[in-house]
């Protein structure tokens, strides 16, 4: 239950921030151009909390259903407007002002992403180096000749510094190509060119983990099974384990590396395990019962012990990426632009059938990723926040009636025909837009449920 609440809190925080930023963009520009704002609501339905603030008495509210929000402005189409306030009505504004108000929401989300990336790039983030593990047998990675321990320098001619860079550049380039060139360097400092066939991932509509489909895995160095920190009041402490103990065997099975320990403990919730350890030259036998805890909807075992950190593995595997103040801003703008364009490209390919609709994620999957990123650290959580903010901006700019992009489409038509669309045309458009959004939500929820069932 505590794990569920943690994930829920991480999701709620991201959702709340994105909604407030988006709606505040609409609110701020509306006020700037002189439109009266009647209500600023986070969530829909009956208000749980509300308060009127400011000279105009704008109502700030928290709705019962928090998956969204809205800014209600003075508008003759939605009610009577006093003669002295007609000039502050939304429908009385020029088409350019109305476009600015509508576009301000997605723009605010894009600005948030830029701001978050800017701070992260300037402060610096510690990330995994793009070092390859042993490729999966009979996979495209194995066919390309990739070998364990090779560090990727370039993907398709683009420099990559981190594992995340590798993943992103590969996916972006592979959307339109069948083969990607990898420039790698091995531990002997020999540079080699590998050609990776990505057609199999493209044929599968990029569904699931693209790197796994291609047989690409991350390099994991051998970590000796020597204990580091022992948590107080844990099963390990109660059994008498100490920092510096080397685990030799578990249930008479040899242990050669730390992942062996982790796997045995995780797979044995509530089951007593026989540990054979070495402590200062002496061999000891200790019984430990891993405590059952819930993770990802299933029970796993934990004993409250961590591996000893020698520092060597960390420096071998990690790199700190940091930019100057100005260059960090340029990098942040490029990152936001790059991901925005890629999102549009992927949406287009979903429409043409080149990319699977199963890649659409709903609130359950987003909540899961929010929780996972929060557990990895603040840097990962903020990056996920920026990515979802970009996705929200792009989605809202799609020319679908009911979304901001649909309203912008109306205004473009109004400019071309030099007059507003008829109420009937807009009503039909809203109905079509609502149907499309309901279909999209149904796909997203179906995918969420399917992922939960299939794991």
DRENDO-1510 file (C-alpha; in Angstrom, 1 decimal, always signed):
<recs>
REC; n; res; u; v; w
REC; 1; UNK; +0.0; +0.0; +0.0 .
REC; 2; UNK; +2.8; +2.4; +0.9 .
REC; 3; UNK; +4.4; +1.8; -2.6 .
REC; 4; UNK; +1.1; +2.5; -4.2 .
REC; 5; UNK; +0.7; +5.7; -2.3 .
REC; 6; UNK; +4.2; +6.8; -3.2 .
REC; 7; UNK; +3.6; +6.3; -6.9 .
REC; 8; UNK; +0.2; +8.0; -6.6 .
REC; 9; UNK; +1.8; +11.0; -4.9 .
REC; 10; UNK; +4.5; +11.2; -7.6 .
REC; 11; UNK; +1.9; +11.2; -10.3 .
REC; 12; UNK; -0.4; +13.7; -8.6 .
REC; 13; UNK; +2.5; +16.1; -8.1 .
REC; 14; UNK; +3.4; +16.0; -11.8 .
REC; 15; UNK; -0.2; +16.2; -12.9 .
REC; 16; UNK; -0.9; +19.1; -10.6 .
REC; 17; UNK; +2.2; +21.1; -11.8 .
REC; 18; UNK; +1.4; +20.6; -15.5 .
REC; 19; UNK; -2.2; +21.5; -15.1 .
REC; 20; UNK; -1.5; +24.7; -13.1 .
REC; 21; UNK; +1.3; +25.8; -15.5 .
REC; 22; UNK; -0.9; +25.1; -18.6 .
REC; 23; UNK; -4.0; +26.9; -17.3 .
REC; 24; UNK; -1.9; +29.8; -15.8 .
REC; 25; UNK; -0.5; +30.4; -19.3 .
REC; 26; UNK; -4.1; +30.9; -20.5 .
REC; 27; UNK; -4.9; +33.0; -17.5 .
REC; 28; UNK; -1.9; +35.3; -17.6 .
REC; 29; UNK; -2.2; +36.2; -21.3 .
REC; 30; UNK; -6.0; +36.7; -20.9 .
REC; 31; UNK; -5.4; +39.2; -18.1 .
REC; 32; UNK; -2.6; +40.9; -20.1 .
REC; 33; UNK; -4.9; +41.6; -23.1 .
REC; 34; UNK; -7.8; +42.8; -20.8 .
REC; 35; UNK; -10.1; +39.8; -20.7 .
REC; 36; UNK; -11.9; +39.2; -17.4 .
REC; 37; UNK; -11.3; +35.8; -15.9 .
REC; 38; UNK; -14.2; +34.4; -14.0 .
REC; 39; UNK; -12.8; +31.1; -12.8 .
REC; 40; UNK; -9.4; +29.2; -12.6 .
REC; 41; UNK; -10.1; +25.6; -11.9 .
REC; 42; UNK; -7.7; +22.6; -11.4 .
REC; 43; UNK; -10.0; +19.7; -12.0 .
REC; 44; UNK; -13.6; +19.4; -13.2 .
REC; 45; UNK; -16.9; +18.9; -11.5 .
REC; 46; UNK; -18.1; +20.3; -8.2 .
REC; 47; UNK; -15.5; +22.4; -6.5 .
REC; 48; UNK; -14.0; +20.9; -3.3 .
REC; 49; UNK; -12.3; +24.1; -2.4 .
REC; 50; UNK; -12.8; +27.6; -3.9 .
REC; 51; UNK; -11.8; +31.1; -3.0 .
REC; 52; UNK; -12.4; +34.5; -4.8 .
REC; 53; UNK; -9.3; +36.6; -5.1 .
REC; 54; UNK; -8.4; +39.9; -6.8 .
REC; 55; UNK; -10.2; +43.0; -8.0 .
REC; 56; UNK; -12.3; +40.9; -10.5 .
REC; 57; UNK; -13.2; +38.4; -7.9 .
REC; 58; UNK; -11.7; +35.5; -9.9 .
REC; 59; UNK; -12.7; +32.2; -8.4 .
REC; 60; UNK; -9.8; +29.8; -7.8 .
REC; 61; UNK; -11.1; +26.3; -7.4 .
REC; 62; UNK; -10.0; +22.6; -7.0 .
REC; 63; UNK; -12.5; +20.3; -8.8 .
REC; 64; UNK; -13.6; +16.9; -7.8 .
REC; 65; UNK; -12.0; +15.2; -10.9 .
REC; 66; UNK; -8.4; +16.4; -11.1 .
REC; 67; UNK; -7.5; +15.0; -14.6 .
REC; 68; UNK; -7.4; +18.4; -16.2 .
REC; 69; UNK; -8.4; +22.0; -15.6 .
REC; 70; UNK; -9.8; +25.1; -17.3 .
REC; 71; UNK; -9.9; +28.9; -17.2 .
REC; 72; UNK; -13.4; +30.4; -17.6 .
REC; 73; UNK; -13.5; +33.8; -19.2 .
REC; 74; UNK; -16.2; +36.4; -19.6 .
REC; 75; UNK; -18.0; +35.5; -22.8 .
REC; 76; UNK; -21.3; +36.6; -24.3 .
REC; 77; UNK; -21.9; +33.1; -25.7 .
REC; 78; UNK; -22.0; +31.7; -22.2 .
REC; 79; UNK; -24.2; +34.2; -20.4 .
REC; 80; UNK; -25.2; +37.8; -20.1 .
REC; 81; UNK; -22.5; +40.4; -20.0 .
REC; 82; UNK; -23.0; +43.9; -18.5 .
REC; 83; UNK; -22.7; +46.6; -21.1 .
REC; 84; UNK; -19.8; +48.3; -19.2 .
REC; 85; UNK; -17.8; +45.0; -19.4 .
REC; 86; UNK; -18.4; +44.1; -23.0 .
REC; 87; UNK; -14.9; +45.2; -23.9 .
REC; 88; UNK; -13.5; +42.6; -21.5 .
REC; 89; UNK; -15.4; +39.7; -23.0 .
REC; 90; UNK; -13.4; +37.0; -24.8 .
REC; 91; UNK; -15.6; +36.9; -27.9 .
REC; 92; UNK; -15.1; +40.7; -28.4 .
REC; 93; UNK; -11.3; +40.4; -28.7 .
REC; 94; UNK; -9.5; +40.4; -32.0 .
REC; 95; UNK; -8.7; +37.1; -33.5 .
REC; 96; UNK; -5.0; +37.6; -32.9 .
REC; 97; UNK; -5.7; +38.2; -29.2 .
REC; 98; UNK; -7.8; +35.1; -28.9 .
REC; 99; UNK; -5.1; +33.1; -30.7 .
REC; 100; UNK; -2.6; +34.4; -28.2 .
REC; 101; UNK; -4.7; +33.4; -25.2 .
REC; 102; UNK; -5.4; +29.9; -26.6 .
REC; 103; UNK; -1.7; +29.3; -27.6 .
REC; 104; UNK; -0.5; +30.4; -24.2 .
REC; 105; UNK; -1.4; +27.1; -22.5 .
REC; 106; UNK; +0.8; +24.8; -24.6 .
REC; 107; UNK; +3.5; +27.6; -24.7 .
REC; 108; UNK; +3.6; +27.6; -20.9 .
REC; 109; UNK; +4.2; +23.8; -20.9 .
REC; 110; UNK; +7.0; +24.1; -23.4 .
REC; 111; UNK; +8.6; +26.9; -21.4 .
REC; 112; UNK; +8.4; +24.8; -18.3 .
REC; 113; UNK; +10.2; +22.0; -20.1 .
REC; 114; UNK; +12.9; +24.4; -21.2 .
REC; 115; UNK; +13.3; +25.8; -17.7 .
REC; 116; UNK; +13.6; +22.3; -16.1 .
REC; 117; UNK; +16.1; +21.2; -18.7 .
REC; 118; UNK; +18.1; +24.4; -18.3 .
REC; 119; UNK; +18.4; +23.9; -14.6 .
REC; 120; UNK; +19.4; +20.3; -14.9 .
REC; 121; UNK; +22.0; +20.9; -17.6 .
REC; 122; UNK; +23.5; +23.8; -15.7 .
REC; 123; UNK; +23.5; +22.0; -12.3 .
REC; 124; UNK; +24.8; +18.8; -13.9 .
REC; 125; UNK; +23.4; +15.3; -13.8 .
REC; 126; UNK; +25.2; +12.0; -13.1 .
REC; 127; UNK; +24.2; +9.4; -15.8 .
REC; 128; UNK; +25.2; +6.0; -17.1 .
REC; 129; UNK; +27.9; +5.9; -19.8 .
REC; 130; UNK; +26.8; +4.3; -23.1 .
REC; 131; UNK; +28.6; +1.0; -22.5 .
REC; 132; UNK; +27.3; -2.1; -24.2 .
REC; 133; UNK; +26.6; -5.4; -22.5 .
REC; 134; UNK; +26.7; -8.8; -24.1 .
REC; 135; UNK; +24.1; -8.7; -27.0 .
REC; 136; UNK; +21.2; -11.2; -27.0 .
REC; 137; UNK; +22.0; -14.2; -29.1 .
REC; 138; UNK; +20.7; -14.2; -32.7 .
REC; 139; UNK; +19.6; -10.5; -32.3 .
REC; 140; UNK; +20.4; -7.6; -34.7 .
REC; 141; UNK; +22.9; -6.4; -32.1 .
REC; 142; UNK; +24.7; -9.7; -32.1 .
REC; 143; UNK; +24.7; -9.8; -35.9 .
REC; 144; UNK; +26.3; -6.3; -36.0 .
REC; 145; UNK; +29.3; -7.6; -34.0 .
REC; 146; UNK; +28.6; -5.6; -30.9 .
REC; 147; UNK; +30.7; -6.8; -27.9 .
REC; 148; UNK; +30.4; -6.5; -24.2 .
REC; 149; UNK; +32.4; -3.5; -22.8 .
REC; 150; UNK; +32.3; -1.4; -26.0 .
REC; 151; UNK; +31.4; +2.2; -25.3 .
REC; 152; UNK; +29.3; +4.0; -28.0 .
REC; 153; UNK; +30.8; +7.2; -29.2 .
REC; 154; UNK; +28.4; +8.1; -32.0 .
REC; 155; UNK; +25.0; +6.9; -33.3 .
REC; 156; UNK; +24.3; +7.8; -36.9 .
REC; 157; UNK; +27.1; +10.4; -36.8 .
REC; 158; UNK; +25.7; +12.1; -33.6 .
REC; 159; UNK; +27.8; +12.2; -30.5 .
REC; 160; UNK; +26.4; +10.4; -27.4 .
REC; 161; UNK; +27.6; +10.9; -23.9 .
REC; 162; UNK; +25.1; +8.9; -21.9 .
REC; 163; UNK; +23.0; +5.7; -22.1 .
REC; 164; UNK; +19.9; +8.0; -22.3 .
REC; 165; UNK; +21.5; +9.8; -25.3 .
REC; 166; UNK; +22.1; +6.5; -27.0 .
REC; 167; UNK; +18.5; +5.4; -26.5 .
REC; 168; UNK; +17.0; +8.7; -27.7 .
REC; 169; UNK; +19.2; +9.2; -30.8 .
REC; 170; UNK; +18.8; +5.6; -31.8 .
REC; 171; UNK; +15.0; +5.7; -31.7 .
REC; 172; UNK; +14.8; +9.1; -33.4 .
REC; 173; UNK; +17.0; +8.0; -36.3 .
REC; 174; UNK; +15.7; +4.5; -36.6 .
REC; 175; UNK; +12.1; +5.8; -37.4 .
REC; 176; UNK; +13.1; +6.5; -41.0 .
REC; 177; UNK; +16.1; +4.2; -41.5 .
REC; 178; UNK; +16.7; +0.4; -41.8 .
REC; 179; UNK; +20.4; +0.5; -40.7 .
REC; 180; UNK; +22.1; +2.7; -38.1 .
REC; 181; UNK; +25.9; +3.2; -37.9 .
REC; 182; UNK; +27.5; +2.9; -34.4 .
REC; 183; UNK; +31.0; +4.1; -33.7 .
REC; 184; UNK; +32.3; +2.2; -30.7 .
REC; 185; UNK; +35.5; +2.0; -28.7 .
REC; 186; UNK; +36.6; -1.1; -26.8 .
REC; 187; UNK; +38.6; -1.3; -23.6 .
REC; 188; UNK; +41.8; -1.5; -25.6 .
REC; 189; UNK; +40.9; +1.9; -27.1 .
REC; 190; UNK; +40.3; +0.5; -30.6 .
REC; 191; UNK; +37.6; +2.3; -32.5 .
REC; 192; UNK; +35.2; +0.2; -34.7 .
REC; 193; UNK; +32.2; +0.9; -36.8 .
REC; 194; UNK; +29.1; -1.4; -36.3 .
REC; 195; UNK; +26.0; -1.4; -38.5 .
REC; 196; UNK; +22.8; -2.2; -36.7 .
REC; 197; UNK; +19.8; -3.5; -38.6 .
REC; 198; UNK; +16.7; -1.8; -37.0 .
REC; 199; UNK; +14.1; -3.0; -39.5 .
REC; 200; UNK; +12.8; -5.7; -37.1 .
REC; 201; UNK; +11.9; -3.0; -34.5 .
REC; 202; UNK; +10.3; -0.9; -37.2 .
REC; 203; UNK; +8.3; -3.9; -38.5 .
REC; 204; UNK; +7.0; -4.3; -34.9 .
REC; 205; UNK; +5.7; -0.8; -34.8 .
REC; 206; UNK; +8.3; +0.1; -32.1 .
REC; 207; UNK; +6.1; -1.6; -29.6 .
REC; 208; UNK; +7.7; -2.2; -26.2 .
REC; 209; UNK; +11.4; -1.7; -25.3 .
REC; 210; UNK; +13.1; -0.9; -28.6 .
REC; 211; UNK; +16.6; -1.7; -27.3 .
REC; 212; UNK; +15.5; -5.1; -26.0 .
REC; 213; UNK; +13.9; -5.9; -29.4 .
REC; 214; UNK; +17.3; -5.1; -31.0 .
REC; 215; UNK; +19.2; -7.2; -28.5 .
REC; 216; UNK; +21.1; -4.2; -27.0 .
REC; 217; UNK; +21.8; -4.4; -23.3 .
REC; 218; UNK; +23.6; -2.3; -20.8 .
REC; 219; UNK; +27.0; -3.5; -19.6 .
REC; 220; UNK; +27.0; -4.7; -16.0 .
REC; 221; UNK; +30.5; -5.1; -14.4 .
REC; 222; UNK; +31.0; -7.9; -11.9 .
REC; 223; UNK; +30.3; -6.6; -8.5 .
REC; 224; UNK; +31.8; -8.8; -5.7 .
REC; 225; UNK; +29.2; -10.0; -3.2 .
REC; 226; UNK; +30.6; -8.1; -0.3 .
REC; 227; UNK; +28.2; -6.3; +2.1 .
REC; 228; UNK; +28.3; -2.6; +2.7 .
REC; 229; UNK; +25.7; -0.8; +4.8 .
REC; 230; UNK; +23.4; -2.9; +7.1 .
REC; 231; UNK; +20.1; -1.2; +7.9 .
REC; 232; UNK; +19.3; -1.1; +11.6 .
REC; 233; UNK; +16.3; -3.3; +12.7 .
REC; 234; UNK; +16.5; -5.2; +9.4 .
REC; 235; UNK; +16.5; -9.0; +8.8 .
REC; 236; UNK; +20.3; -8.8; +7.9 .
REC; 237; UNK; +21.0; -7.0; +11.2 .
REC; 238; UNK; +18.9; -9.4; +13.3 .
REC; 239; UNK; +20.7; -12.4; +11.7 .
REC; 240; UNK; +24.1; -10.9; +12.6 .
REC; 241; UNK; +25.4; -9.9; +9.1 .
REC; 242; UNK; +28.1; -7.2; +9.2 .
REC; 243; UNK; +29.6; -4.7; +6.7 .
REC; 244; UNK; +32.6; -6.4; +5.0 .
REC; 245; UNK; +31.1; -9.9; +5.0 .
REC; 246; UNK; +31.6; -11.8; +1.7 .
REC; 247; UNK; +28.8; -14.1; +0.7 .
REC; 248; UNK; +30.1; -17.3; -0.6 .
REC; 249; UNK; +26.9; -19.5; -0.9 .
REC; 250; UNK; +23.2; -19.3; -0.5 .
REC; 251; UNK; +21.3; -22.6; +0.1 .
REC; 252; UNK; +24.5; -24.5; -1.0 .
REC; 253; UNK; +24.6; -22.7; -4.3 .
REC; 254; UNK; +27.8; -20.7; -5.2 .
REC; 255; UNK; +27.5; -16.9; -5.3 .
REC; 256; UNK; +29.9; -15.2; -7.7 .
REC; 257; UNK; +28.5; -11.6; -7.9 .
REC; 258; UNK; +26.2; -9.3; -6.1 .
REC; 259; UNK; +23.2; -9.8; -8.5 .
REC; 260; UNK; +23.2; -13.4; -7.4 .
REC; 261; UNK; +22.5; -12.3; -3.9 .
REC; 262; UNK; +19.8; -9.8; -5.0 .
REC; 263; UNK; +18.0; -12.5; -7.1 .
REC; 264; UNK; +18.0; -15.1; -4.3 .
REC; 265; UNK; +16.7; -12.6; -1.7 .
REC; 266; UNK; +14.0; -11.1; -4.0 .
REC; 267; UNK; +12.7; -14.5; -5.0 .
REC; 268; UNK; +12.4; -15.8; -1.4 .
REC; 269; UNK; +10.0; -13.6; +0.5 .
REC; 270; UNK; +9.3; -15.2; +3.9 .
REC; 271; UNK; +11.5; -18.2; +3.1 .
REC; 272; UNK; +14.6; -18.9; +5.3 .
REC; 273; UNK; +17.8; -18.9; +3.4 .
REC; 274; UNK; +21.2; -20.5; +4.5 .
REC; 275; UNK; +24.0; -18.0; +3.9 .
REC; 276; UNK; +27.7; -19.1; +4.0 .
REC; 277; UNK; +29.9; -16.1; +4.5 .
REC; 278; UNK; +33.5; -15.2; +5.0 .
REC; 279; UNK; +34.4; -12.8; +7.7 .
REC; 280; UNK; +38.1; -11.9; +8.3 .
REC; 281; UNK; +39.2; -15.3; +7.1 .
REC; 282; UNK; +36.6; -17.3; +9.0 .
REC; 283; UNK; +33.7; -19.1; +7.4 .
REC; 284; UNK; +30.3; -18.7; +9.1 .
REC; 285; UNK; +26.8; -20.1; +8.5 .
REC; 286; UNK; +23.8; -17.8; +9.1 .
REC; 287; UNK; +20.1; -18.2; +8.5 .
REC; 288; UNK; +18.2; -15.2; +7.2 .
REC; 289; UNK; +14.5; -14.9; +6.4 .
REC; 290; UNK; +13.8; -12.1; +3.8 .
REC; 291; UNK; +11.0; -9.8; +4.8 .
REC; 292; UNK; +8.1; -9.9; +2.3 .
REC; 293; UNK; +7.4; -6.4; +0.7 .
REC; 294; UNK; +5.1; -5.5; -2.2 .
REC; 295; UNK; +6.7; -4.1; -5.4 .
REC; 296; UNK; +5.0; -3.7; -8.7 .
REC; 297; UNK; +2.0; -5.6; -7.5 .
REC; 298; UNK; +3.9; -8.7; -6.4 .
REC; 299; UNK; +5.7; -9.9; -3.2 .
REC; 300; UNK; +9.5; -9.8; -3.1 .
REC; 301; UNK; +12.0; -10.4; -0.3 .
REC; 302; UNK; +14.4; -7.9; +1.3 .
REC; 303; UNK; +17.0; -8.3; +4.1 .
REC; 304; UNK; +18.1; -4.6; +4.4 .
REC; 305; UNK; +21.7; -5.0; +3.3 .
REC; 306; UNK; +23.5; -3.2; +0.4 .
REC; 307; UNK; +26.6; -4.0; -1.5 .
REC; 308; UNK; +30.0; -2.4; -0.6 .
REC; 309; UNK; +30.7; +0.6; -2.8 .
REC; 310; UNK; +34.4; +0.6; -3.7 .
REC; 311; UNK; +33.9; +3.7; -6.0 .
REC; 312; UNK; +35.7; +2.0; -8.9 .
REC; 313; UNK; +32.6; +0.6; -10.4 .
REC; 314; UNK; +30.8; +3.9; -10.1 .
REC; 315; UNK; +33.5; +5.9; -11.8 .
REC; 316; UNK; +33.7; +3.3; -14.5 .
REC; 317; UNK; +30.0; +3.4; -15.3 .
REC; 318; UNK; +28.9; +6.9; -14.5 .
REC; 319; UNK; +29.6; +10.3; -16.1 .
REC; 320; UNK; +28.6; +13.8; -14.9 .
REC; 321; UNK; +27.1; +15.9; -17.7 .
REC; 322; UNK; +27.2; +19.7; -17.0 .
REC; 323; UNK; +27.0; +22.8; -19.2 .
REC; 324; UNK; +27.7; +26.5; -18.7 .
REC; 325; UNK; +24.7; +28.8; -18.0 .
REC; 326; UNK; +24.3; +30.0; -21.6 .
REC; 327; UNK; +25.1; +26.8; -23.3 .
REC; 328; UNK; +22.7; +25.0; -20.9 .
REC; 329; UNK; +19.9; +27.2; -22.1 .
REC; 330; UNK; +20.7; +26.5; -25.7 .
REC; 331; UNK; +20.8; +22.8; -25.0 .
REC; 332; UNK; +17.5; +23.0; -23.1 .
REC; 333; UNK; +15.8; +24.8; -26.1 .
REC; 334; UNK; +17.2; +22.2; -28.5 .
REC; 335; UNK; +16.1; +19.3; -26.3 .
REC; 336; UNK; +12.6; +20.7; -26.0 .
REC; 337; UNK; +12.4; +21.3; -29.8 .
REC; 338; UNK; +13.8; +17.9; -30.7 .
REC; 339; UNK; +11.4; +16.0; -28.5 .
REC; 340; UNK; +8.4; +18.1; -29.7 .
REC; 341; UNK; +9.2; +17.5; -33.3 .
REC; 342; UNK; +9.8; +13.8; -32.7 .
REC; 343; UNK; +6.4; +13.5; -30.9 .
REC; 344; UNK; +4.7; +15.0; -33.9 .
REC; 345; UNK; +6.5; +12.6; -36.2 .
REC; 346; UNK; +5.5; +9.6; -34.1 .
REC; 347; UNK; +1.8; +10.8; -34.0 .
REC; 348; UNK; +1.9; +11.0; -37.8 .
REC; 349; UNK; +3.4; +7.5; -38.1 .
REC; 350; UNK; +0.7; +6.2; -35.7 .
REC; 351; UNK; -1.9; +7.6; -38.1 .
REC; 352; UNK; -0.3; +5.9; -41.1 .
REC; 353; UNK; +0.1; +2.6; -39.2 .
REC; 354; UNK; +4.0; +2.7; -39.2 .
REC; 355; UNK; +4.0; +2.9; -35.4 .
REC; 356; UNK; +1.8; +0.8; -33.1 .
REC; 357; UNK; -1.1; +2.5; -31.2 .
REC; 358; UNK; +0.0; +0.3; -28.3 .
REC; 359; UNK; +2.7; +2.9; -27.6 .
REC; 360; UNK; +0.0; +5.3; -26.3 .
REC; 361; UNK; +0.1; +5.5; -22.5 .
REC; 362; UNK; -2.7; +6.3; -20.2 .
REC; 363; UNK; -2.7; +7.6; -16.6 .
REC; 364; UNK; -1.8; +4.2; -15.0 .
REC; 365; UNK; +1.4; +3.9; -17.1 .
REC; 366; UNK; +2.3; +7.6; -16.6 .
REC; 367; UNK; +1.8; +7.1; -12.8 .
REC; 368; UNK; +4.0; +4.0; -12.9 .
REC; 369; UNK; +6.8; +5.9; -14.7 .
REC; 370; UNK; +6.4; +8.9; -12.4 .
REC; 371; UNK; +6.9; +6.6; -9.4 .
REC; 372; UNK; +9.9; +4.8; -10.9 .
REC; 373; UNK; +11.6; +8.1; -11.9 .
REC; 374; UNK; +11.0; +9.5; -8.4 .
REC; 375; UNK; +12.7; +6.5; -6.8 .
REC; 376; UNK; +15.7; +6.9; -9.1 .
REC; 377; UNK; +16.2; +10.5; -7.9 .
REC; 378; UNK; +15.2; +14.1; -8.3 .
REC; 379; UNK; +17.1; +14.5; -11.6 .
REC; 380; UNK; +15.2; +11.6; -13.3 .
REC; 381; UNK; +11.9; +12.8; -11.9 .
REC; 382; UNK; +12.4; +16.3; -13.2 .
REC; 383; UNK; +13.4; +15.0; -16.6 .
REC; 384; UNK; +10.2; +12.9; -16.7 .
REC; 385; UNK; +8.2; +16.0; -15.7 .
REC; 386; UNK; +9.7; +17.9; -18.6 .
REC; 387; UNK; +9.0; +15.1; -21.1 .
REC; 388; UNK; +5.3; +14.8; -20.0 .
REC; 389; UNK; +5.0; +18.6; -20.2 .
REC; 390; UNK; +6.3; +18.5; -23.8 .
REC; 391; UNK; +3.8; +15.7; -24.6 .
REC; 392; UNK; +1.0; +17.7; -23.1 .
REC; 393; UNK; +1.9; +20.8; -25.2 .
REC; 394; UNK; +2.1; +18.8; -28.4 .
REC; 395; UNK; -1.2; +17.0; -27.7 .
REC; 396; UNK; -3.0; +20.2; -27.0 .
REC; 397; UNK; -1.7; +21.8; -30.3 .
REC; 398; UNK; -3.1; +19.0; -32.5 .
REC; 399; UNK; -5.8; +20.5; -34.8 .
REC; 400; UNK; -8.6; +18.6; -33.0 .
REC; 401; UNK; -11.7; +20.6; -32.0 .
REC; 402; UNK; -12.0; +20.7; -28.2 .
REC; 403; UNK; -8.2; +21.0; -27.8 .
REC; 404; UNK; -6.3; +24.3; -28.0 .
REC; 405; UNK; -5.1; +23.3; -31.5 .
REC; 406; UNK; -8.7; +22.9; -32.6 .
REC; 407; UNK; -9.5; +26.5; -31.5 .
REC; 408; UNK; -6.4; +27.8; -33.2 .
REC; 409; UNK; -7.6; +26.0; -36.4 .
REC; 410; UNK; -11.0; +27.8; -36.1 .
REC; 411; UNK; -9.2; +31.2; -35.8 .
REC; 412; UNK; -7.0; +30.5; -38.8 .
REC; 413; UNK; -10.1; +29.7; -40.8 .
REC; 414; UNK; -11.6; +32.9; -39.5 .
REC; 415; UNK; -8.6; +34.9; -40.7 .
REC; 416; UNK; -8.8; +33.3; -44.2 .
REC; 417; UNK; -12.6; +33.8; -44.6 .
REC; 418; UNK; -12.5; +37.1; -42.8 .
REC; 419; UNK; -15.3; +36.1; -40.5 .
REC; 420; UNK; -16.0; +33.7; -37.7 .
REC; 421; UNK; -17.3; +30.2; -38.3 .
REC; 422; UNK; -21.0; +29.6; -37.7 .
REC; 423; UNK; -22.1; +28.3; -34.4 .
REC; 424; UNK; -23.4; +25.2; -36.1 .
REC; 425; UNK; -20.0; +24.4; -37.7 .
REC; 426; UNK; -18.2; +24.9; -34.3 .
REC; 427; UNK; -20.8; +22.7; -32.6 .
REC; 428; UNK; -20.2; +19.9; -35.1 .
REC; 429; UNK; -16.5; +20.3; -34.7 .
REC; 430; UNK; -16.8; +20.0; -31.0 .
REC; 431; UNK; -18.7; +16.8; -31.3 .
REC; 432; UNK; -16.2; +15.3; -33.6 .
REC; 433; UNK; -13.3; +16.4; -31.4 .
REC; 434; UNK; -15.0; +14.9; -28.3 .
REC; 435; UNK; -15.5; +11.6; -30.1 .
REC; 436; UNK; -11.8; +11.6; -31.2 .
REC; 437; UNK; -10.6; +12.3; -27.6 .
REC; 438; UNK; -12.9; +9.6; -26.2 .
REC; 439; UNK; -11.4; +7.1; -28.7 .
REC; 440; UNK; -7.9; +8.2; -27.7 .
REC; 441; UNK; -8.7; +7.8; -24.0 .
REC; 442; UNK; -10.2; +4.4; -24.6 .
REC; 443; UNK; -6.9; +3.3; -26.4 .
REC; 444; UNK; -4.8; +4.7; -23.6 .
REC; 445; UNK; -6.8; +2.9; -20.9 .
REC; 446; UNK; -6.9; -0.3; -22.9 .
REC; 447; UNK; -3.1; -0.2; -23.3 .
REC; 448; UNK; -2.8; +0.5; -19.5 .
REC; 449; UNK; -4.9; -2.5; -18.6 .
REC; 450; UNK; -3.1; -4.7; -21.2 .
REC; 451; UNK; +0.2; -3.8; -19.7 .
REC; 452; UNK; -1.0; -4.6; -16.2 .
REC; 453; UNK; -2.3; -8.0; -17.3 .
REC; 454; UNK; +0.7; -8.9; -19.4 .
REC; 455; UNK; +3.2; -7.4; -17.0 .
</recs>
